Amino acid sequence: MKIKNVELSISQEVAQSSWPLPKNQRTWTSWGLMGVALSAGVAAWSYSIGGYVAYYLNATMGTIAMIAGCLVGMFFVALATVPVSIKYGVENIASSKPIFGEKGSIFAIFLQYASIVGWNCLLIILFGKAVSQVLIATGILQSSSQQIVTAVSSLAALAISWISLRGGSASVKNSSLIISILVALTGILIMYKLVSTVGISKIFTAKPQASSGDRLLNYTTGFEILVASVLSWWPYMGGIVRMVPSSGKALWPTMLGMGLPTGVISLIGLFSALATGNYDPTKWFVEVGGIGFGIIALLFLALANIGTAIVGAYTTGIGLRQIKWIERNTTWNQTTLIVLLPVALISAFIPDQFLNSIPSFLAFLGVAFAPVIGVQITDYFLLRKQRISLDQLYKGDKQSDYHFWSGVNVVAFISCIVGFFAYIYLLDPISYESASSFKYISASIPAMLLSGVCYYLLTKIIVIPMKKGGYGQ
């Protein structure tokens, strides 16, 4: 018994470290990964996503555009992250070292940390506001106390998330299985209440709020909103898919558990915005369904947001432990606290200011994922032929193949910048003004392609002739 406990302790320690995870230590089944992916994929930001699409598309075209967009976006995320993570047992930050260089991978750490902190702030603040809204509607709370209750509720949700993270990967998997089942059931109930109350005919005859009059442009815009949103799953993927032993056990749970639910849950926001003018069911449920259904909506929001926050904090914690100082000087619980502490401070002191700035912040942050994914796919499949060296990956000195120039692969950053400006040219992520070609080619996919092509050519012309990067070895 003691030997078994020691083995479990070692397995948990390895899963929480920055080191490659051997296949015999990968304890998640396909259904375990499915539960984790689903609990992350049903986050409340999907309401907002559906609400944005309702500006451009009706229910029929919006449904098609959103399902197509989420599956296309998830395909590229899975292609960039699943094969390398499964084959070598590494998460996204480690697998970015052969691309950006040992020191350049700090960019991937920043991207992961900033994006997940931003998403978690949005989720937790929305949860806190939902709690206060329901309490006000029931008469338990006066509106003058809303700000304090919002802050306290947000901190309580973070405390639950941090406690759930203490057990590491096993705790994340077990809690996510429960959350995913309950969230699926409550999501079905919310959709049923919306359709039965408003009427299916009203939903499907409702006009979009700000249609441009160009059907193709409207469709491409809705499609792009989902593609760009789902690309932001990149920071989550490596840390969870490396917990299963094979690609066959990882591909369908990520596509159907993380990608597709984003589109499906977004339908609630789309239908709600078209029929009621409000994409947030926690607001209209109290009005049309009464207090009881308002509490059910709150339960859905609570479970969905906390589940996503847990998965995000777990994967970011693994990524932060690629920083040697953090791995040497902090415990796992302290690392996850580093992830959640900024969320706590923002949620408690400046929630409204953050919500006012989050669209711009996340829009520009999301633009960064398309070029990174394009470069990563090109590097692993076309240039390295699906081979990296774990020995060189963790060598950590000037002799490493992945040292490039002073620890940075300048070519990778140039290629990402090319993709970034290509995206901005095709579609302004703030105003959503677009180039004339946008409606034919969208923005995320061309940004990925241009970054990949630029990276391939510059690597062939500059990096490989200078014997940098360990290509061909």
SULVEN-V135515 format. One record per residue. N is the residue number from 1. RES is the residue in three letters. SS is DSSP state (A for helix, B for strand, O for the rest). OMEGA is omega as a letter, one per 40 degrees, with the letter a starting at -180 (NA if undefined). D_LAST is the distance of its C-alpha to the last C-alpha in Angstrom with 2 decimals. Layout:
# SULVEN-V135515
n/res/ss/omega/d_last
N/RES/SS/OMEGA/D_LAST
N/RES/SS/OMEGA/D_LAST
This chain:
# SULVEN-V135515
n/res/ss/omega/d_last
1/MET/O/i/44.63
2/LYS/A/i/43.43
3/ILE/A/i/40.21
4/LYS/A/i/39.61
5/ASN/A/i/40.36
6/VAL/A/i/37.92
7/GLU/A/i/35.18
8/LEU/A/i/36.05
9/SER/A/i/36.04
10/ILE/A/i/32.58
11/SER/A/i/31.30
12/GLN/A/a/32.92
13/GLU/A/i/31.55
14/VAL/A/a/27.94
15/ALA/A/a/28.58
16/GLN/O/a/29.95
17/SER/O/i/27.17
18/SER/O/a/23.97
19/TRP/O/i/21.90
20/PRO/O/a/20.15
21/LEU/O/i/22.92
22/PRO/O/a/22.66
23/LYS/A/a/24.06
24/ASN/A/i/27.12
25/GLN/A/a/28.02
26/ARG/O/a/28.01
27/THR/O/a/31.73
28/TRP/O/i/32.41
29/THR/O/i/33.51
30/SER/A/a/33.42
31/TRP/A/i/36.95
32/GLY/A/i/36.12
33/LEU/A/i/33.43
34/MET/A/i/35.95
35/GLY/A/i/38.53
36/VAL/A/a/36.32
37/ALA/A/a/35.16
38/LEU/A/i/38.75
39/SER/A/i/40.23
40/ALA/A/a/37.91
41/GLY/A/a/38.37
42/VAL/O/a/42.16
43/ALA/O/a/42.44
44/ALA/O/i/45.57
45/TRP/A/i/43.81
46/SER/A/i/43.86
47/TYR/A/a/47.59
48/SER/A/i/46.86
49/ILE/A/i/44.29
50/GLY/A/i/46.92
51/GLY/A/i/49.51
52/TYR/A/a/47.53
53/VAL/A/a/47.11
54/ALA/O/i/50.90
55/TYR/O/a/51.47
56/TYR/O/a/50.12
57/LEU/O/i/50.44
58/ASN/O/a/53.04
59/ALA/A/a/52.42
60/THR/A/a/51.47
61/MET/A/i/49.01
62/GLY/A/i/47.75
63/THR/A/i/46.96
64/ILE/A/a/45.01
65/ALA/A/a/43.11
66/MET/A/i/42.23
67/ILE/A/i/41.05
68/ALA/A/a/38.95
69/GLY/A/a/37.53
70/CYS/A/i/36.58
71/LEU/A/i/34.83
72/VAL/A/i/32.89
73/GLY/A/a/31.88
74/MET/A/i/30.90
75/PHE/A/a/28.79
76/PHE/A/i/26.51
77/VAL/A/i/26.51
78/ALA/A/i/25.62
79/LEU/A/a/22.85
80/ALA/A/a/21.25
81/THR/A/a/21.76
82/VAL/A/a/22.48
83/PRO/A/a/19.36
84/VAL/A/i/17.00
85/SER/A/i/19.92
86/ILE/A/a/20.86
87/LYS/A/a/17.53
88/TYR/A/i/16.64
89/GLY/O/a/20.22
90/VAL/O/i/19.79
91/GLU/O/a/22.20
92/ASN/A/a/21.96
93/ILE/A/i/21.79
94/ALA/A/a/18.81
95/SER/A/i/16.93
96/SER/O/a/17.94
97/LYS/A/i/16.14
98/PRO/A/a/12.77
99/ILE/A/a/15.31
100/PHE/A/a/18.05
101/GLY/O/a/16.61
102/GLU/O/i/18.01
103/LYS/O/i/21.44
104/GLY/O/i/21.34
105/SER/O/i/21.19
106/ILE/A/i/24.82
107/PHE/A/i/25.62
108/ALA/A/i/24.56
109/ILE/A/i/26.68
110/PHE/A/a/29.56
111/LEU/A/i/29.34
112/GLN/A/a/29.42
113/TYR/A/a/32.13
114/ALA/A/a/34.32
115/SER/A/a/34.25
116/ILE/A/i/35.06
117/VAL/A/i/37.69
118/GLY/A/i/39.18
119/TRP/A/a/39.25
120/ASN/A/i/40.67
121/CYS/A/i/43.33
122/LEU/A/a/44.38
123/LEU/A/a/44.54
124/ILE/A/i/46.41
125/ILE/A/i/48.85
126/LEU/A/i/49.65
127/PHE/A/i/50.30
128/GLY/A/i/52.63
129/LYS/A/i/54.50
130/ALA/A/i/54.92
131/VAL/A/a/56.49
132/SER/A/i/58.94
133/GLN/A/i/59.83
134/VAL/A/i/60.76
135/LEU/A/i/62.76
136/ILE/A/a/64.62
137/ALA/A/i/65.35
138/THR/O/a/66.80
139/GLY/O/i/68.99
140/ILE/O/a/67.50
141/LEU/O/i/66.10
142/GLN/O/a/67.66
143/SER/A/i/65.63
144/SER/A/a/66.09
145/SER/A/a/63.90
146/GLN/A/a/61.03
147/GLN/A/a/58.74
148/ILE/A/a/59.11
149/VAL/A/i/58.61
150/THR/A/a/55.51
151/ALA/A/a/53.99
152/VAL/A/i/55.03
153/SER/A/i/53.74
154/SER/A/i/50.36
155/LEU/A/i/50.07
156/ALA/A/i/51.14
157/ALA/A/i/48.40
158/LEU/A/i/45.81
159/ALA/A/i/47.29
160/ILE/A/i/46.95
161/SER/A/a/43.31
162/TRP/A/i/42.55
163/ILE/A/i/44.40
164/SER/A/a/42.53
165/LEU/A/a/39.19
166/ARG/O/a/40.22
167/GLY/O/i/39.22
168/GLY/A/a/35.64
169/SER/A/a/33.89
170/ALA/A/i/36.67
171/SER/A/i/39.34
172/VAL/A/a/37.58
173/LYS/A/a/37.28
174/ASN/A/i/40.89
175/SER/A/a/42.48
176/SER/A/i/40.58
177/LEU/A/i/41.85
178/ILE/A/a/45.41
179/ILE/A/a/44.98
180/SER/A/i/43.44
181/ILE/A/a/46.38
182/LEU/A/a/49.03
183/VAL/A/i/47.47
184/ALA/A/a/47.28
185/LEU/A/a/50.96
186/THR/A/i/52.15
187/GLY/A/i/50.20
188/ILE/A/a/52.03
189/LEU/A/i/55.29
190/ILE/A/i/54.74
191/MET/A/i/53.99
192/TYR/A/a/57.06
193/LYS/A/i/59.28
194/LEU/A/a/58.15
195/VAL/A/a/58.80
196/SER/A/a/62.07
197/THR/A/a/63.43
198/VAL/A/a/62.53
199/GLY/O/a/62.55
200/ILE/A/a/59.87
201/SER/A/i/61.78
202/LYS/A/i/61.92
203/ILE/A/a/58.17
204/PHE/A/i/57.36
205/THR/A/i/60.03
206/ALA/O/a/59.14
207/LYS/O/i/57.97
208/PRO/O/a/54.91
209/GLN/O/a/55.91
210/ALA/O/a/54.47
211/SER/O/a/53.61
212/SER/O/a/52.84
213/GLY/O/i/54.64
214/ASP/O/a/51.52
215/ARG/A/a/50.41
216/LEU/A/i/46.94
217/LEU/A/i/46.33
218/ASN/A/a/47.64
219/TYR/A/a/45.46
220/THR/A/i/42.26
221/THR/A/i/43.16
222/GLY/A/i/43.65
223/PHE/A/a/40.42
224/GLU/A/i/38.52
225/ILE/A/a/40.13
226/LEU/A/i/38.69
227/VAL/A/a/35.20
228/ALA/A/i/34.94
229/SER/A/a/36.48
230/VAL/A/i/34.17
231/LEU/A/i/31.04
232/SER/O/i/32.21
233/TRP/O/a/31.33
234/TRP/A/a/27.69
235/PRO/A/a/28.33
236/TYR/A/a/29.86
237/MET/A/a/27.35
238/GLY/A/a/24.37
239/GLY/A/a/26.77
240/ILE/A/a/28.81
241/VAL/A/i/26.60
242/ARG/O/i/24.40
243/MET/O/i/27.70
244/VAL/O/a/27.67
245/PRO/O/a/25.62
246/SER/O/i/24.68
247/SER/O/i/24.33
248/GLY/A/i/27.50
249/LYS/A/a/29.43
250/ALA/A/a/28.21
251/LEU/A/a/28.46
252/TRP/A/i/32.21
253/PRO/A/a/33.32
254/THR/A/i/31.51
255/MET/A/a/32.77
256/LEU/A/a/36.27
257/GLY/A/a/36.59
258/MET/A/a/35.20
259/GLY/A/a/35.07
260/LEU/A/i/38.23
261/PRO/A/i/40.54
262/THR/A/i/39.98
263/GLY/A/a/41.55
264/VAL/A/i/44.21
265/ILE/A/i/45.39
266/SER/A/i/45.39
267/LEU/A/i/48.03
268/ILE/A/i/50.44
269/GLY/A/i/50.06
270/LEU/A/a/50.38
271/PHE/A/a/53.47
272/SER/A/a/55.00
273/ALA/A/a/54.64
274/LEU/A/a/56.09
275/ALA/A/a/59.01
276/THR/A/a/59.92
277/GLY/O/a/58.38
278/ASN/O/a/56.45
279/TYR/O/a/52.95
280/ASP/O/a/53.31
281/PRO/A/i/55.09
282/THR/A/a/56.05
283/LYS/A/a/58.46
284/TRP/A/i/60.10
285/PHE/A/i/60.15
286/VAL/A/a/62.80
287/GLU/A/a/64.90
288/VAL/A/a/64.81
289/GLY/A/a/64.06
290/GLY/A/a/65.74
291/ILE/A/a/64.65
292/GLY/A/i/63.42
293/PHE/A/i/60.83
294/GLY/A/i/59.91
295/ILE/A/i/59.04
296/ILE/A/i/56.97
297/ALA/A/i/55.01
298/LEU/A/i/54.53
299/LEU/A/i/53.22
300/PHE/A/a/50.70
301/LEU/A/a/49.59
302/ALA/A/a/49.45
303/LEU/A/a/47.34
304/ALA/A/a/44.98
305/ASN/A/i/44.45
306/ILE/A/i/44.15
307/GLY/A/i/41.67
308/THR/A/i/39.41
309/ALA/A/i/39.83
310/ILE/A/a/38.82
311/VAL/A/i/35.59
312/GLY/A/i/34.73
313/ALA/A/i/35.54
314/TYR/A/a/33.51
315/THR/A/i/30.26
316/THR/A/i/30.88
317/GLY/A/i/31.61
318/ILE/A/a/28.22
319/GLY/A/a/26.62
320/LEU/A/a/28.82
321/ARG/O/i/27.74
322/GLN/O/i/24.33
323/ILE/O/a/26.53
324/LYS/A/a/26.70
325/TRP/A/i/30.36
326/ILE/A/a/31.39
327/GLU/A/a/29.62
328/ARG/A/a/31.20
329/ASN/A/i/34.62
330/THR/O/i/35.53
331/THR/O/i/36.21
332/TRP/A/a/35.22
333/ASN/A/i/38.73
334/GLN/A/i/38.58
335/THR/A/i/35.28
336/THR/A/i/36.83
337/LEU/A/i/39.91
338/ILE/A/i/37.90
339/VAL/A/a/36.91
340/LEU/A/a/40.50
341/LEU/A/i/42.48
342/PRO/A/i/42.10
343/VAL/A/i/43.12
344/ALA/A/a/46.18
345/LEU/A/i/47.23
346/ILE/A/a/46.93
347/SER/A/a/48.65
348/ALA/A/a/51.46
349/PHE/A/a/52.24
350/ILE/O/a/51.10
351/PRO/A/a/50.61
352/ASP/A/i/52.52
353/GLN/A/i/50.89
354/PHE/A/a/47.46
355/LEU/A/i/48.46
356/ASN/A/a/49.74
357/SER/A/a/46.44
358/ILE/A/i/43.99
359/PRO/A/a/43.91
360/SER/A/a/42.71
361/PHE/A/a/40.28
362/LEU/A/i/38.63
363/ALA/A/a/38.76
364/PHE/A/i/36.72
365/LEU/A/i/34.40
366/GLY/A/i/33.89
367/VAL/A/a/33.06
368/ALA/A/a/29.91
369/PHE/A/a/28.42
370/ALA/A/i/28.16
371/PRO/A/a/25.84
372/VAL/A/a/23.63
373/ILE/A/i/23.38
374/GLY/A/i/22.69
375/VAL/A/a/19.77
376/GLN/A/i/18.36
377/ILE/A/a/18.71
378/THR/A/a/17.15
379/ASP/A/a/14.04
380/TYR/A/a/13.45
381/PHE/A/a/14.68
382/LEU/A/a/14.26
383/LEU/A/a/11.23
384/ARG/O/i/8.84
385/LYS/O/i/10.60
386/GLN/O/i/11.86
387/ARG/O/i/8.89
388/ILE/O/a/8.91
389/SER/O/i/8.75
390/LEU/A/i/12.46
391/ASP/A/i/12.33
392/GLN/A/a/11.04
393/LEU/A/a/13.35
394/TYR/O/a/16.31
395/LYS/O/i/15.69
396/GLY/O/i/18.00
397/ASP/O/a/18.11
398/LYS/O/a/17.26
399/GLN/O/a/14.37
400/SER/O/i/12.49
401/ASP/A/a/9.55
402/TYR/A/i/12.09
403/HIS/A/a/14.93
404/PHE/O/i/14.87
405/TRP/B/a/18.47
406/SER/O/i/20.59
407/GLY/O/a/18.93
408/VAL/B/i/19.50
409/ASN/O/a/17.67
410/VAL/A/a/20.70
411/VAL/A/i/19.45
412/ALA/A/a/19.51
413/PHE/A/i/23.03
414/ILE/A/a/24.24
415/SER/A/i/23.21
416/CYS/A/i/25.02
417/ILE/A/i/28.03
418/VAL/A/i/28.20
419/GLY/A/i/28.37
420/PHE/A/a/30.88
421/PHE/A/i/33.23
422/ALA/A/i/32.90
423/TYR/A/a/34.14
424/ILE/A/i/36.93
425/TYR/A/a/38.01
426/LEU/A/a/38.26
427/LEU/B/i/39.87
428/ASP/O/a/41.35
429/PRO/O/i/40.58
430/ILE/O/a/43.83
431/SER/O/a/46.43
432/TYR/O/i/44.67
433/GLU/O/a/45.73
434/SER/B/i/43.46
435/ALA/O/a/42.66
436/SER/O/a/44.32
437/SER/O/a/41.07
438/PHE/A/a/40.31
439/LYS/A/i/42.50
440/TYR/A/a/40.54
441/ILE/A/a/36.92
442/SER/O/a/37.26
443/ALA/O/a/35.17
444/SER/A/a/32.34
445/ILE/A/i/30.71
446/PRO/A/i/30.81
447/ALA/A/i/29.49
448/MET/A/a/26.45
449/LEU/A/a/25.93
450/LEU/A/i/26.47
451/SER/A/i/24.10
452/GLY/A/i/21.36
453/VAL/A/i/22.09
454/CYS/A/a/22.32
455/TYR/A/a/18.99
456/TYR/A/a/17.26
457/LEU/A/a/19.08
458/LEU/A/i/18.70
459/THR/A/i/14.95
460/LYS/A/a/14.80
461/ILE/A/a/17.54
462/ILE/A/a/16.89
463/VAL/A/a/13.74
464/ILE/O/i/11.04
465/PRO/O/i/13.42
466/MET/O/i/13.90
467/LYS/O/i/10.25
468/LYS/O/i/10.90
469/GLY/O/i/9.45
470/GLY/O/i/5.75
471/TYR/O/i/5.56
472/GLY/O/i/3.80
473/GLN/O/NA/0.00
